[in-house]
Amino acid sequence: MTADGVYKCIQAYATQAGIDVLGFGVHSLRATAATNALQHQADIAKVQEWLWHASISTTRLYDRRRARPEESPTFRVTY
């Protein structure tokens, strides 16, 4: 399956679940999972390994704990 195929599957499932898909995709799910792990005291080095980042500075970009959550596409999810 291609990266585009995965993206289209995520978009289709989100639409079926009634989630506003504007800005919602695989990357936002990945960022949300990383932030969630960090919020629950996961070691950033382990998250780096899990995300396959060569540099920890890249992993720090995923750390949205201090950012404004309302700017995240996943913040706008309504159920």
C-alpha positions, 0 to 999 in steps of 0.5 A: 500500500502506498503512503497516499493509499494509507492517507485515503483510508484514514480520510475515509474512516474519519469521514465515516466516523463523522470527523471533520477531515480538514487538516486531519490525516496520518501525520496529525495522528502520528503527532497526536500519538507522540504528544500523548506518549510524552504527556504520559511521561514517555522518555523522549528518546523512546519516542524518537526511536518509535518514530524512527527519527534520526535526530531528537530535535525532530522528535521535539517538533512533535512535542505539542505539550506547550503549544496551543492545542486549538491549533492542532487539526486533531483538536477540532475533532468532534464526536 
